[in-house]
């Protein structure tokens, strides 16, 4: 017999403490997904966890377990996206440290440059790639180097990232750099 995990109970208790308890269907889908994950039935786990996520998109549990399923299935970009979403929806979760480790492991497995600086703590980092090598990268108006730009520490929060290169139109995007992880930015400069 599989016991209900403390993480599941914590997510359910957290949701109960919020406006209202999650619907019974959420609890059933979530628990079934967690159980399938633990049994190594990753396709089943993903299907149930996606249902749980659709029922309660602001709870971090389904996102975190979807990241773990994606990691087990070697779907690195999905893992990064789901782990990031779990951190966005509940930055105060007791699972933040493990979710950050999962995010970092999947980034590295996806072939992205690792962050090599001092521990980020509540700071953040941004890495920038572009379709043009050597484009100048500015974050918040400050020049940080050329593309590809390895992860650079930055304050957590909203930033504008701009890449410029002679002969190309500048590319820019607004990003939210989350605490404790690297936010990857891919820009496309047009001729």
TILO-264572 format. One line per field, with one value per residue: residue in three letters; residue number from 1; x, y, z of N, C-alpha, C, CB in turn. Coordinates in nm, 2 decimals, always signed. Glycine has a CB too. Layout:
TILO-264572
type	(ALA, ...)
seq	(NUM, ...)
n_x	(X, ...)
n_y	(Y, ...)
n_z	(Z, ...)
ca_x	(X, ...)
ca_y	(Y, ...)
ca_z	(Z, ...)
c_x	(X, ...)
c_y	(Y, ...)
c_z	(Z, ...)
cb_x	(X, ...)
cb_y	(Y, ...)
cb_z	(Z, ...)
end
This chain:
TILO-264572
type	(UNK, UNK, UNK, UNK, UNK, UNK, UNK, UNK, UNK, UNK, UNK, UNK, UNK, UNK, UNK, UNK, UNK, UNK, UNK, UNK, UNK, UNK, UNK, UNK, UNK, UNK, UNK, UNK, UNK, UNK, UNK, UNK, UNK, UNK, UNK, UNK, UNK, UNK, UNK, UNK, UNK, UNK, UNK, UNK, UNK, UNK, UNK, UNK, UNK, UNK, UNK, UNK, UNK, UNK, UNK, UNK, UNK, UNK, UNK, UNK, UNK, UNK, UNK, UNK, UNK, UNK, UNK, UNK, UNK, UNK, UNK, UNK, UNK, UNK, UNK, UNK, UNK, UNK, UNK, UNK, UNK, UNK, UNK, UNK, UNK, UNK, UNK, UNK, UNK, UNK, UNK, UNK, UNK, UNK, UNK, UNK, UNK, UNK, UNK, UNK, UNK, UNK, UNK, UNK, UNK, UNK, UNK, UNK, UNK, UNK, UNK, UNK, UNK, UNK, UNK, UNK, UNK, UNK, UNK, UNK, UNK, UNK, UNK, UNK, UNK, UNK, UNK, UNK, UNK, UNK, UNK, UNK, UNK, UNK, UNK, UNK, UNK, UNK, UNK, UNK, UNK, UNK, UNK, UNK, UNK, UNK, UNK, UNK, UNK, UNK, UNK, UNK, UNK, UNK, UNK, UNK, UNK, UNK, UNK, UNK, UNK, UNK, UNK, UNK, UNK, UNK, UNK, UNK, UNK, UNK, UNK, UNK, UNK, UNK, UNK, UNK, UNK, UNK, UNK, UNK, UNK, UNK, UNK, UNK, UNK, UNK, UNK, UNK, UNK, UNK, UNK)
seq	(1, 2, 3, 4, 5, 6, 7, 8, 9, 10, 11, 12, 13, 14, 15, 16, 17, 18, 19, 20, 21, 22, 23, 24, 25, 26, 27, 28, 29, 30, 31, 32, 33, 34, 35, 36, 37, 38, 39, 40, 41, 42, 43, 44, 45, 46, 47, 48, 49, 50, 51, 52, 53, 54, 55, 56, 57, 58, 59, 60, 61, 62, 63, 64, 65, 66, 67, 68, 69, 70, 71, 72, 73, 74, 75, 76, 77, 78, 79, 80, 81, 82, 83, 84, 85, 86, 87, 88, 89, 90, 91, 92, 93, 94, 95, 96, 97, 98, 99, 100, 101, 102, 103, 104, 105, 106, 107, 108, 109, 110, 111, 112, 113, 114, 115, 116, 117, 118, 119, 120, 121, 122, 123, 124, 125, 126, 127, 128, 129, 130, 131, 132, 133, 134, 135, 136, 137, 138, 139, 140, 141, 142, 143, 144, 145, 146, 147, 148, 149, 150, 151, 152, 153, 154, 155, 156, 157, 158, 159, 160, 161, 162, 163, 164, 165, 166, 167, 168, 169, 170, 171, 172, 173, 174, 175, 176, 177, 178, 179, 180, 181, 182, 183, 184, 185, 186, 187, 188, 189, 190, 191)
n_x	(+0.08, +0.05, +0.15, +0.01, +0.20, +0.40, +0.44, +0.22, +0.02, +0.09, +0.06, -0.22, -0.30, -0.21, -0.36, -0.60, -0.58, -0.58, -0.82, -1.03, -1.07, -0.91, -1.08, -1.23, -1.18, -0.93, -0.76, -0.78, -0.68, -0.42, -0.30, -0.32, -0.15, +0.10, +0.13, +0.15, +0.39, +0.58, +0.57, +0.69, +0.55, +0.54, +0.41, +0.14, +0.14, +0.21, -0.03, -0.23, -0.13, -0.13, -0.40, -0.46, -0.32, -0.46, -0.70, -0.62, -0.44, -0.27, -0.15, +0.16, +0.24, +0.15, +0.30, +0.56, +0.58, +0.53, +0.76, +0.95, +0.86, +0.91, +1.19, +1.25, +1.17, +1.35, +1.29, +1.39, +1.35, +1.07, +1.09, +1.24, +1.07, +0.83, +0.94, +1.02, +0.77, +0.65, +0.80, +0.73, +0.45, +0.45, +0.66, +0.73, +0.72, +0.79, +0.94, +1.11, +1.40, +1.46, +1.32, +1.45, +1.70, +1.62, +1.54, +1.79, +1.94, +1.80, +1.83, +2.11, +2.13, +1.99, +2.18, +2.25, +2.45, +2.61, +2.55, +2.82, +2.90, +2.90, +2.68, +2.34, +2.13, +1.88, +1.91, +1.93, +1.99, +2.08, +2.09, +2.19, +2.11, +2.14, +2.04, +2.25, +2.59, +2.80, +2.64, +2.57, +2.48, +2.25, +2.12, +1.87, +1.97, +2.25, +2.55, +2.64, +2.80, +2.87, +2.67, +2.70, +2.58, +2.70, +2.55, +2.48, +2.49, +2.22, +1.98, +1.68, +1.37, +1.18, +1.32, +1.45, +1.58, +1.81, +1.95, +2.19, +2.34, +2.55, +2.40, +2.18, +1.84, +1.76, +1.69, +1.45, +1.33, +1.11, +1.17, +1.11, +1.32, +1.37, +1.42, +1.71, +1.76, +1.86, +1.75, +1.67, +1.72, +1.63, +1.70, +1.60, +1.75, +1.67, +1.77)
n_y	(-0.12, +0.22, +0.51, +0.83, +1.10, +1.34, +1.57, +1.58, +1.60, +1.84, +2.02, +1.99, +2.08, +2.34, +2.45, +2.42, +2.61, +2.84, +3.03, +2.82, +2.47, +2.24, +2.10, +1.78, +1.62, +1.73, +1.64, +1.37, +1.33, +1.44, +1.28, +1.03, +1.07, +1.12, +0.88, +0.71, +0.82, +0.74, +0.47, +0.44, +0.47, +0.67, +0.80, +0.77, +0.91, +1.17, +1.23, +1.23, +1.42, +1.65, +1.69, +1.75, +1.98, +2.14, +2.17, +2.30, +2.54, +2.72, +2.59, +2.46, +2.19, +2.00, +2.11, +2.08, +1.80, +1.73, +1.84, +1.66, +1.42, +1.48, +1.51, +1.24, +1.13, +1.24, +1.48, +1.76, +2.05, +2.07, +1.99, +2.20, +2.42, +2.34, +2.32, +2.58, +2.71, +2.60, +2.73, +2.99, +3.00, +2.94, +3.08, +3.06, +2.80, +2.50, +2.32, +2.46, +2.46, +2.20, +2.21, +2.41, +2.28, +2.07, +2.21, +2.33, +2.09, +1.99, +2.20, +2.19, +1.93, +1.98, +2.10, +2.36, +2.64, +2.60, +2.78, +2.94, +3.10, +3.26, +3.12, +3.18, +3.24, +3.45, +3.60, +3.62, +3.48, +3.54, +3.41, +3.45, +3.38, +3.40, +3.42, +3.52, +3.53, +3.71, +3.94, +4.23, +4.23, +4.38, +4.44, +4.57, +4.82, +4.81, +4.70, +4.36, +4.19, +3.97, +3.76, +3.41, +3.46, +3.36, +3.25, +3.52, +3.68, +3.86, +4.09, +3.96, +3.97, +4.19, +4.25, +4.42, +4.28, +4.33, +4.28, +4.37, +4.43, +4.54, +4.59, +4.45, +4.45, +4.56, +4.33, +4.27, +4.18, +4.15, +4.01, +3.79, +3.75, +3.48, +3.42, +3.24, +3.08, +3.03, +3.23, +3.16, +3.32, +3.36, +3.52, +3.66, +3.82, +4.03, +4.09)
n_z	(+0.00, -0.08, +0.08, +0.15, +0.05, +0.24, +0.11, -0.07, +0.12, +0.23, +0.01, -0.02, +0.23, +0.22, +0.01, +0.13, +0.33, +0.18, -0.01, -0.05, -0.01, -0.23, -0.52, -0.49, -0.71, -0.80, -0.59, -0.62, -0.88, -0.86, -0.65, -0.77, -0.99, -0.86, -0.73, -0.96, -1.07, -0.88, -0.91, -1.15, -1.38, -1.60, -1.82, -1.75, -1.51, -1.60, -1.74, -1.54, -1.37, -1.53, -1.56, -1.29, -1.27, -1.45, -1.31, -1.07, -1.12, -0.98, -0.77, -0.66, -0.66, -0.87, -1.09, -1.00, -0.98, -1.24, -1.36, -1.25, -1.37, -1.64, -1.63, -1.57, -1.81, -1.98, -2.10, -2.13, -2.17, -2.10, -1.84, -1.73, -1.77, -1.62, -1.36, -1.32, -1.33, -1.10, -0.91, -0.96, -0.90, -0.62, -0.44, -0.18, -0.10, +0.08, -0.06, -0.23, -0.24, -0.34, -0.58, -0.72, -0.75, -0.92, -1.14, -1.22, -1.27, -1.49, -1.68, -1.72, -1.83, -2.06, -2.21, -2.16, -2.04, -1.73, -1.42, -1.27, -1.06, -0.73, -0.48, -0.55, -0.38, -0.28, -0.50, -0.86, -1.19, -1.53, -1.85, -2.19, -2.52, -2.88, -3.22, -3.35, -3.32, -3.09, -3.05, -2.87, -2.54, -2.33, -2.01, -1.84, -1.93, -1.88, -2.01, -2.06, -2.20, -2.49, -2.71, -2.72, -2.39, -2.09, -1.78, -1.58, -1.26, -1.12, -0.99, -0.86, -1.02, -1.25, -1.57, -1.86, -2.14, -2.39, -2.72, -2.94, -3.27, -3.52, -3.83, -3.78, -3.66, -3.33, -3.07, -2.82, -2.50, -2.22, -1.91, -1.63, -1.37, -1.17, -0.82, -0.71, -0.94, -1.28, -1.54, -1.87, -2.17, -2.51, -2.80, -3.11, -3.37, -3.64, -3.98)
ca_x	(+0.00, +0.13, +0.10, +0.00, +0.33, +0.39, +0.43, +0.08, -0.06, +0.13, -0.01, -0.36, -0.32, -0.18, -0.47, -0.72, -0.56, -0.61, -0.96, -1.11, -1.01, -0.91, -1.19, -1.20, -1.12, -0.79, -0.69, -0.77, -0.59, -0.29, -0.25, -0.30, -0.03, +0.21, +0.15, +0.20, +0.53, +0.66, +0.57, +0.76, +0.45, +0.55, +0.30, +0.01, +0.17, +0.19, -0.17, -0.31, -0.08, -0.18, -0.54, -0.45, -0.27, -0.57, -0.80, -0.57, -0.31, -0.19, -0.08, +0.29, +0.26, +0.14, +0.41, +0.69, +0.59, +0.54, +0.90, +1.02, +0.82, +0.98, +1.33, +1.26, +1.15, +1.45, +1.23, +1.46, +1.28, +0.95, +1.13, +1.28, +0.94, +0.75, +1.00, +1.01, +0.63, +0.63, +0.87, +0.65, +0.32, +0.46, +0.80, +0.75, +0.70, +0.89, +1.01, +1.18, +1.54, +1.46, +1.27, +1.56, +1.80, +1.56, +1.55, +1.93, +1.98, +1.74, +1.90, +2.24, +2.10, +1.95, +2.30, +2.27, +2.57, +2.58, +2.59, +2.94, +2.93, +2.87, +2.54, +2.25, +2.05, +1.76, +1.94, +1.89, +2.09, +2.02, +2.18, +2.12, +2.15, +2.07, +2.07, +2.37, +2.70, +2.87, +2.55, +2.59, +2.36, +2.22, +2.02, +1.84, +2.05, +2.39, +2.61, +2.70, +2.89, +2.82, +2.61, +2.61, +2.61, +2.69, +2.47, +2.53, +2.41, +2.14, +1.87, +1.56, +1.26, +1.16, +1.43, +1.45, +1.70, +1.82, +2.07, +2.22, +2.46, +2.55, +2.34, +2.06, +1.75, +1.77, +1.58, +1.44, +1.22, +1.09, +1.17, +1.11, +1.43, +1.32, +1.53, +1.78, +1.77, +1.90, +1.65, +1.73, +1.66, +1.67, +1.66, +1.62, +1.78, +1.64, +1.86)
ca_y	(+0.00, +0.34, +0.61, +0.97, +1.17, +1.46, +1.68, +1.58, +1.65, +1.98, +2.09, +2.00, +2.17, +2.48, +2.49, +2.44, +2.73, +2.94, +3.06, +2.71, +2.35, +2.20, +2.01, +1.64, +1.57, +1.76, +1.56, +1.23, +1.33, +1.46, +1.16, +0.92, +1.11, +1.10, +0.73, +0.66, +0.86, +0.66, +0.34, +0.45, +0.48, +0.82, +0.85, +0.78, +1.01, +1.30, +1.25, +1.27, +1.55, +1.75, +1.71, +1.82, +2.12, +2.22, +2.19, +2.40, +2.59, +2.80, +2.51, +2.42, +2.04, +1.94, +2.16, +2.02, +1.66, +1.73, +1.86, +1.53, +1.32, +1.52, +1.47, +1.09, +1.10, +1.31, +1.59, +1.86, +2.18, +2.06, +1.99, +2.34, +2.50, +2.30, +2.36, +2.73, +2.74, +2.57, +2.84, +3.12, +3.00, +2.94, +3.10, +3.03, +2.65, +2.42, +2.24, +2.55, +2.42, +2.08, +2.25, +2.48, +2.17, +2.00, +2.31, +2.34, +1.97, +1.98, +2.30, +2.13, +1.81, +2.04, +2.15, +2.50, +2.67, +2.61, +2.90, +2.90, +3.20, +3.23, +3.08, +3.29, +3.27, +3.51, +3.67, +3.55, +3.49, +3.54, +3.36, +3.49, +3.33, +3.47, +3.36, +3.59, +3.54, +3.84, +4.05, +4.30, +4.21, +4.48, +4.40, +4.70, +4.93, +4.79, +4.60, +4.25, +4.11, +3.93, +3.63, +3.37, +3.52, +3.27, +3.30, +3.63, +3.72, +3.98, +4.09, +3.89, +4.06, +4.22, +4.31, +4.42, +4.23, +4.38, +4.24, +4.46, +4.40, +4.62, +4.52, +4.38, +4.52, +4.51, +4.24, +4.29, +4.11, +4.17, +3.88, +3.79, +3.66, +3.42, +3.40, +3.12, +3.00, +3.09, +3.25, +3.16, +3.41, +3.33, +3.63, +3.65, +3.95, +4.03, +4.17)
ca_z	(+0.00, -0.09, +0.17, +0.10, +0.09, +0.32, +0.01, -0.11, +0.23, +0.24, -0.09, +0.01, +0.34, +0.18, -0.07, +0.22, +0.40, +0.09, -0.02, -0.03, -0.03, -0.37, -0.54, -0.47, -0.84, -0.80, -0.50, -0.68, -1.00, -0.81, -0.58, -0.87, -1.07, -0.77, -0.72, -1.09, -1.08, -0.78, -0.96, -1.27, -1.49, -1.63, -1.91, -1.67, -1.41, -1.67, -1.78, -1.42, -1.31, -1.62, -1.51, -1.16, -1.30, -1.51, -1.20, -0.97, -1.18, -0.89, -0.68, -0.72, -0.66, -1.01, -1.17, -0.95, -1.02, -1.39, -1.38, -1.22, -1.47, -1.76, -1.61, -1.59, -1.95, -2.05, -2.17, -2.05, -2.17, -2.02, -1.70, -1.69, -1.77, -1.51, -1.24, -1.31, -1.30, -0.96, -0.83, -0.98, -0.83, -0.48, -0.41, -0.04, -0.08, +0.15, -0.16, -0.32, -0.27, -0.43, -0.71, -0.78, -0.79, -1.03, -1.25, -1.26, -1.33, -1.63, -1.76, -1.76, -1.92, -2.19, -2.28, -2.13, -1.96, -1.58, -1.34, -1.20, -0.96, -0.59, -0.46, -0.59, -0.27, -0.33, -0.62, -0.98, -1.30, -1.66, -1.96, -2.31, -2.65, -2.99, -3.35, -3.40, -3.22, -3.07, -3.03, -2.74, -2.45, -2.22, -1.92, -1.76, -1.98, -1.86, -2.10, -1.99, -2.29, -2.62, -2.72, -2.61, -2.26, -1.99, -1.67, -1.50, -1.15, -1.13, -0.89, -0.90, -1.06, -1.39, -1.64, -2.00, -2.20, -2.53, -2.79, -3.06, -3.35, -3.64, -3.95, -3.74, -3.58, -3.20, -3.02, -2.68, -2.43, -2.08, -1.84, -1.48, -1.32, -1.04, -0.72, -0.70, -1.06, -1.41, -1.64, -2.00, -2.27, -2.64, -2.88, -3.26, -3.43, -3.78, -4.06)
c_x	(+0.09, +0.07, +0.10, +0.13, +0.30, +0.38, +0.29, +0.00, -0.03, +0.06, -0.16, -0.39, -0.31, -0.30, -0.59, -0.71, -0.59, -0.77, -1.05, -1.03, -1.01, -1.03, -1.14, -1.13, -0.97, -0.71, -0.67, -0.67, -0.44, -0.23, -0.23, -0.17, +0.10, +0.24, +0.21, +0.35, +0.62, +0.67, +0.64, +0.67, +0.44, +0.45, +0.17, +0.03, +0.15, +0.05, -0.25, -0.26, -0.12, -0.32, -0.54, -0.41, -0.38, -0.68, -0.75, -0.43, -0.22, -0.13, +0.05, +0.31, +0.26, +0.26, +0.54, +0.69, +0.59, +0.69, +0.98, +0.99, +0.90, +1.13, +1.34, +1.25, +1.25, +1.40, +1.27, +1.39, +1.15, +0.98, +1.16, +1.15, +0.85, +0.81, +1.00, +0.87, +0.60, +0.69, +0.79, +0.52, +0.34, +0.61, +0.83, +0.74, +0.82, +0.98, +1.09, +1.32, +1.54, +1.41, +1.38, +1.67, +1.75, +1.57, +1.69, +1.98, +1.92, +1.80, +2.03, +2.22, +2.06, +2.06, +2.32, +2.39, +2.53, +2.62, +2.71, +2.98, +2.90, +2.72, +2.45, +2.16, +1.92, +1.79, +1.91, +2.01, +2.02, +2.13, +2.11, +2.19, +2.08, +2.11, +2.19, +2.48, +2.76, +2.77, +2.57, +2.46, +2.36, +2.11, +1.99, +1.93, +2.20, +2.44, +2.68, +2.79, +2.82, +2.75, +2.70, +2.67, +2.59, +2.60, +2.54, +2.44, +2.34, +2.04, +1.75, +1.45, +1.26, +1.28, +1.40, +1.58, +1.70, +1.95, +2.07, +2.34, +2.44, +2.50, +2.22, +1.97, +1.76, +1.66, +1.58, +1.32, +1.22, +1.09, +1.16, +1.21, +1.39, +1.44, +1.58, +1.80, +1.82, +1.78, +1.71, +1.65, +1.72, +1.61, +1.69, +1.64, +1.75, +1.74, +1.79)
c_y	(+0.12, +0.45, +0.75, +1.04, +1.30, +1.58, +1.69, +1.64, +1.80, +2.07, +2.10, +2.09, +2.32, +2.53, +2.51, +2.57, +2.85, +2.96, +2.94, +2.58, +2.31, +2.11, +1.86, +1.58, +1.60, +1.67, +1.42, +1.23, +1.35, +1.34, +1.05, +0.95, +1.09, +0.95, +0.67, +0.69, +0.77, +0.52, +0.33, +0.45, +0.63, +0.88, +0.87, +0.90, +1.15, +1.33, +1.30, +1.40, +1.67, +1.79, +1.79, +1.96, +2.20, +2.25, +2.30, +2.45, +2.67, +2.72, +2.45, +2.27, +1.98, +1.98, +2.09, +1.87, +1.64, +1.75, +1.73, +1.42, +1.36, +1.49, +1.32, +1.05, +1.17, +1.42, +1.72, +2.00, +2.18, +2.06, +2.13, +2.43, +2.47, +2.34, +2.51, +2.77, +2.71, +2.68, +2.97, +3.11, +3.00, +2.96, +3.07, +2.88, +2.59, +2.34, +2.33, +2.50, +2.30, +2.12, +2.32, +2.38, +2.10, +2.09, +2.31, +2.21, +1.95, +2.08, +2.24, +2.02, +1.86, +2.10, +2.30, +2.52, +2.67, +2.75, +2.86, +3.00, +3.16, +3.19, +3.20, +3.33, +3.33, +3.60, +3.58, +3.55, +3.48, +3.50, +3.40, +3.43, +3.40, +3.40, +3.42, +3.59, +3.68, +3.96, +4.10, +4.28, +4.32, +4.43, +4.52, +4.81, +4.91, +4.68, +4.49, +4.16, +4.07, +3.79, +3.53, +3.42, +3.41, +3.33, +3.40, +3.66, +3.85, +3.98, +4.02, +4.00, +4.09, +4.29, +4.32, +4.38, +4.27, +4.33, +4.32, +4.41, +4.48, +4.54, +4.45, +4.47, +4.47, +4.42, +4.26, +4.21, +4.14, +4.03, +3.90, +3.69, +3.61, +3.40, +3.25, +3.03, +3.09, +3.10, +3.25, +3.24, +3.38, +3.45, +3.60, +3.79, +3.94, +4.12, +4.30)
c_z	(+0.00, +0.00, +0.10, +0.14, +0.17, +0.22, -0.04, +0.00, +0.25, +0.14, -0.07, +0.13, +0.31, +0.10, +0.03, +0.30, +0.31, +0.09, +0.01, -0.06, -0.18, -0.40, -0.53, -0.59, -0.85, -0.71, -0.56, -0.79, -0.95, -0.74, -0.68, -0.96, -0.99, -0.76, -0.85, -1.11, -1.00, -0.83, -1.10, -1.40, -1.53, -1.72, -1.83, -1.57, -1.48, -1.70, -1.65, -1.36, -1.40, -1.59, -1.38, -1.18, -1.36, -1.41, -1.10, -1.02, -1.09, -0.78, -0.74, -0.73, -0.80, -1.10, -1.13, -0.99, -1.17, -1.43, -1.36, -1.32, -1.60, -1.75, -1.63, -1.73, -2.04, -2.15, -2.10, -2.05, -2.09, -1.88, -1.65, -1.68, -1.65, -1.38, -1.22, -1.27, -1.16, -0.87, -0.84, -0.90, -0.68, -0.44, -0.26, +0.00, +0.00, +0.06, -0.26, -0.35, -0.36, -0.57, -0.79, -0.83, -0.91, -1.16, -1.31, -1.33, -1.47, -1.72, -1.81, -1.86, -2.06, -2.27, -2.25, -2.03, -1.81, -1.52, -1.26, -1.09, -0.82, -0.58, -0.48, -0.47, -0.32, -0.45, -0.74, -1.08, -1.43, -1.76, -2.09, -2.43, -2.76, -3.12, -3.42, -3.29, -3.21, -3.06, -2.89, -2.66, -2.34, -2.14, -1.83, -1.80, -1.96, -1.95, -2.02, -2.08, -2.42, -2.61, -2.77, -2.48, -2.16, -1.87, -1.59, -1.38, -1.17, -1.02, -0.95, -0.93, -1.21, -1.45, -1.79, -2.05, -2.35, -2.59, -2.92, -3.14, -3.48, -3.76, -3.91, -3.66, -3.43, -3.16, -2.87, -2.62, -2.28, -2.01, -1.69, -1.43, -1.18, -0.95, -0.72, -0.82, -1.18, -1.50, -1.78, -2.10, -2.41, -2.73, -3.02, -3.31, -3.58, -3.85, -4.09)
cb_x	(-0.10, +0.14, +0.18, -0.13, +0.41, +0.51, +0.53, +0.03, -0.03, +0.28, +0.02, -0.41, -0.23, -0.06, -0.50, -0.72, -0.42, -0.56, -1.00, -1.24, -1.07, -0.78, -1.24, -1.32, -1.20, -0.77, -0.77, -0.91, -0.63, -0.29, -0.35, -0.42, -0.04, +0.19, +0.02, +0.12, +0.55, +0.60, +0.43, +0.86, +0.31, +0.69, +0.28, -0.01, +0.31, +0.27, -0.23, -0.29, +0.08, -0.16, -0.62, -0.36, -0.15, -0.63, -0.83, -0.56, -0.34, -0.28, -0.17, +0.40, +0.17, +0.01, +0.42, +0.70, +0.47, +0.45, +0.96, +0.98, +0.67, +0.97, +1.37, +1.15, +1.01, +1.54, +1.07, +1.60, +1.25, +0.87, +1.25, +1.38, +0.87, +0.72, +1.15, +1.05, +0.53, +0.69, +1.01, +0.62, +0.24, +0.40, +0.84, +0.66, +0.68, +0.83, +0.91, +1.19, +1.61, +1.37, +1.14, +1.63, +1.83, +1.42, +1.50, +2.02, +1.93, +1.59, +1.93, +2.32, +1.99, +1.84, +2.29, +2.14, +2.63, +2.65, +2.47, +3.06, +2.86, +2.90, +2.52, +2.16, +2.11, +1.69, +2.09, +1.76, +2.20, +1.97, +2.21, +2.13, +2.13, +2.12, +1.95, +2.34, +2.81, +2.96, +2.40, +2.63, +2.37, +2.20, +2.05, +1.86, +2.01, +2.41, +2.72, +2.58, +2.93, +2.92, +2.48, +2.60, +2.53, +2.82, +2.42, +2.55, +2.49, +2.07, +1.84, +1.50, +1.28, +1.03, +1.56, +1.41, +1.71, +1.82, +2.06, +2.22, +2.48, +2.69, +2.44, +2.10, +1.60, +1.77, +1.62, +1.42, +1.24, +0.96, +1.30, +0.96, +1.56, +1.25, +1.48, +1.70, +1.64, +2.02, +1.56, +1.74, +1.68, +1.62, +1.73, +1.51, +1.92, +1.49, +1.90)
cb_y	(+0.00, +0.39, +0.61, +1.04, +1.20, +1.48, +1.65, +1.44, +1.57, +2.00, +2.03, +1.85, +2.13, +2.49, +2.38, +2.32, +2.74, +2.92, +3.11, +2.71, +2.23, +2.14, +2.03, +1.56, +1.63, +1.91, +1.55, +1.19, +1.44, +1.58, +1.12, +0.91, +1.25, +1.17, +0.67, +0.71, +1.01, +0.66, +0.28, +0.33, +0.42, +0.84, +0.76, +0.65, +1.01, +1.29, +1.12, +1.16, +1.55, +1.71, +1.57, +1.75, +2.12, +2.13, +2.06, +2.33, +2.67, +2.91, +2.39, +2.47, +1.97, +1.97, +2.32, +2.03, +1.58, +1.83, +1.97, +1.48, +1.33, +1.67, +1.51, +1.02, +1.13, +1.21, +1.58, +1.88, +2.22, +1.93, +1.90, +2.40, +2.48, +2.15, +2.31, +2.80, +2.67, +2.43, +2.86, +3.13, +2.88, +2.82, +3.24, +3.11, +2.58, +2.33, +2.17, +2.69, +2.39, +1.97, +2.33, +2.58, +2.07, +1.96, +2.45, +2.37, +1.85, +2.00, +2.43, +2.09, +1.72, +2.14, +2.13, +2.56, +2.80, +2.50, +2.95, +2.89, +3.33, +3.35, +3.02, +3.25, +3.37, +3.59, +3.71, +3.60, +3.37, +3.68, +3.21, +3.65, +3.17, +3.62, +3.38, +3.74, +3.44, +3.86, +4.01, +4.44, +4.07, +4.62, +4.27, +4.67, +5.05, +4.75, +4.67, +4.16, +3.98, +3.93, +3.64, +3.21, +3.65, +3.22, +3.18, +3.75, +3.72, +3.99, +4.24, +3.80, +4.19, +4.31, +4.23, +4.56, +4.07, +4.54, +4.08, +4.61, +4.25, +4.67, +4.43, +4.26, +4.51, +4.64, +4.09, +4.44, +3.95, +4.25, +3.80, +3.75, +3.74, +3.29, +3.43, +3.04, +2.93, +3.02, +3.38, +3.01, +3.56, +3.19, +3.76, +3.58, +4.00, +4.07, +4.10)
cb_z	(+0.12, -0.24, +0.30, +0.15, -0.04, +0.42, -0.11, -0.15, +0.36, +0.23, -0.23, +0.04, +0.46, +0.09, -0.17, +0.32, +0.45, -0.06, -0.15, -0.12, +0.05, -0.42, -0.69, -0.43, -0.96, -0.75, -0.36, -0.73, -1.10, -0.71, -0.47, -0.96, -1.11, -0.63, -0.68, -1.21, -1.04, -0.64, -0.98, -1.28, -1.45, -1.68, -2.03, -1.59, -1.35, -1.80, -1.83, -1.31, -1.30, -1.77, -1.50, -1.06, -1.39, -1.62, -1.13, -0.83, -1.30, -0.83, -0.63, -0.63, -0.57, -1.07, -1.15, -0.80, -0.96, -1.46, -1.30, -1.08, -1.50, -1.78, -1.46, -1.50, -1.99, -2.14, -2.18, -2.09, -2.32, -2.06, -1.68, -1.79, -1.90, -1.52, -1.23, -1.45, -1.39, -0.93, -0.88, -1.13, -0.88, -0.42, -0.44, +0.04, -0.21, +0.26, -0.25, -0.26, -0.13, -0.37, -0.70, -0.68, -0.68, -1.00, -1.20, -1.14, -1.25, -1.62, -1.68, -1.64, -1.86, -2.17, -2.42, -2.06, -2.00, -1.51, -1.25, -1.29, -0.99, -0.50, -0.32, -0.70, -0.17, -0.22, -0.63, -1.04, -1.28, -1.70, -1.95, -2.32, -2.67, -3.00, -3.45, -3.45, -3.26, -3.17, -3.05, -2.75, -2.38, -2.28, -1.83, -1.61, -1.91, -1.71, -2.20, -1.95, -2.22, -2.72, -2.80, -2.61, -2.23, -1.94, -1.58, -1.59, -1.02, -1.28, -0.85, -0.78, -0.99, -1.41, -1.62, -2.05, -2.19, -2.54, -2.82, -3.03, -3.38, -3.67, -4.01, -3.65, -3.62, -3.10, -3.05, -2.64, -2.45, -2.04, -1.87, -1.43, -1.32, -1.07, -0.58, -0.60, -1.10, -1.48, -1.61, -2.05, -2.23, -2.70, -2.83, -3.33, -3.41, -3.80, -4.19)
end
